Amino acid sequence: MRVDVRSPWDGSTLETFHLGGAELVEELLKKATGVLQNSKAWLPAWERRDILLKTAAELKENREAFALTIVKEGGKPLIDARVEVARAIEGIELAAAEMGRMGGQEIPMGLNPASARRLAMTTREPIGVVVAVSAFNHPLNLIVHQVIPAVATGCPVIVKPAMKTPLSCIALVDLLHKNGLPEAWCQVALLSRSDAEALATDERVAYLSFVGSARVGWWLRSMLAPGTRCGLEHGGVAPVIVGEDADLDLLVPPLMKGGFYHAGQVCVSVQRVFAMKGIAAELAAKMAQAASTLAVGDPADGNTDVGPLIRSGEADRVHDWVKEAVKAGGKVLCGGTKVAESTYAPTILMEPPDTAKVSTEEIFGPVICIYPCETIGEAIRRANSVKMAFQASVFTHDIDTAMMAARHLDASSVMINDHTAFRVDWMPFGGRRLSGLGTGGIGYTMREMTQEKMIVIHHR
């Protein structure tokens, strides 16, 4: 099967690939299991660390080329693509540093007669073959988060990038190979969905790292071979609570960034804003005014704030959801239209029904909804009413309001006076309930990709 990688902005063909089939799946797994079973092929920690540091240094030298690749294949605005590359560099360096903190611990012995004259300690070992199935929205940094921890911990890894955005992944893996990582330790799998499922669910896979839709992720988990562990990262319908005392002029800029970064194609993008009734109308007006001034267009233009969605069909879907919300009573304060085949205007919706798709499902587009609420308690209840739970935020100067929201919001992380999409790569990151399983973040993923072994020495 042939697949064209196209620019989301103008539809031009960037590369053409031929997808492998069952034979490629078997070849990838044989190579990965082969180096794992051959202890002479293992790379010592110092060598893996050296490879990572050289790769980070070379990525730094080629940062603009990688940023432009992200722009071309993913449609992310250049200013944000540059930030993604900077994060990728830091992520690789972080993994190299984290290798020095991956030790085990001593387990106390001699606490009863049965444990006398014994010394016990734990060590960490690579879990085995890792399969990483990635998503399109961060085509470089997601690969760093899914692949680099495997390299750092000594796990052979097979990475299946999103076929809409495979170029950044291929370029990064090429850098790893160029800097000394043997090919079998990190292989790119260009596969159809059915062949990727066969790869992920093979009994030789010890760990599956999956970023993508909840429907696919949870189905894959149900099909994993016995003993295979996994980390799943899905989407959210991120809520923001705005207290009566919040400074609206200060909170609008972070809400714009949190909601419209990469055209809202972020799993923790600001989507639902629950504001107290006394300020909701003023906040909505300020947000609509700010959203209407964002520069929308060619992602390669350094002044563009909001670029295209990944394909034209996504822009059509977002528009359908907005029309549904308006028909049911929501009001468009700005946007609400396609501005190009694959580009949607930054949109602010006022009071769409709680049952509308924009209120209950991840829109993955440049749309923010505002809901007036009588109390903080009501806002928390409505924020928690959906099936997904990832990151959330609250804006207030009142410590009691902040702590009430932090304790009662069903979220893996609660940001106080910041937007829901805040993240640094050494913090834990992952969803609850339908939104995911396991904990991401470079160091946390490295621990997920290792397993503990205890050694007990009986001495006289």
Secondary structure, DSSP 8 states (H G I E B T S, - for coil): -EEEEE-TTT--EEEEEE-B-HHHHHHHHHHHHHHHH-GGG---HHHHHHHHHHHHHHHHHTHHHHHHHHHHHH---HHHHHHHHHHHHHHHHHHHHHGGG----EE---SSGGGTTEEEEEEEEE-S-EEEE--SSSTTHHHHHHHHHHHHHT--EEEE--TTS-HHHHHHHHHHHHTT--GGGEEE--B-HHHHHHHHT-TT-SEEEEES-HHHHHHHHHH--TT-EEEEE-----EEEE-TT--HHHHHHHHHHHHHGGGG-STT---EEEEEHHHHHHHHHHHHHHHHTS-BS-TTSTT-SB---SSHHHHHHHHHHHHHHHHTT-EEEE--SEEETTEE--EEEES--TTSHHHHS---SSEEEEEEESSHHHHHHHHTTSSEE-EEEEE-S-HHHHHHHHHHS--SEEEESS-TT---TTS-B--EETTEES-BSHHHHHHHTEEEEEEEEE--
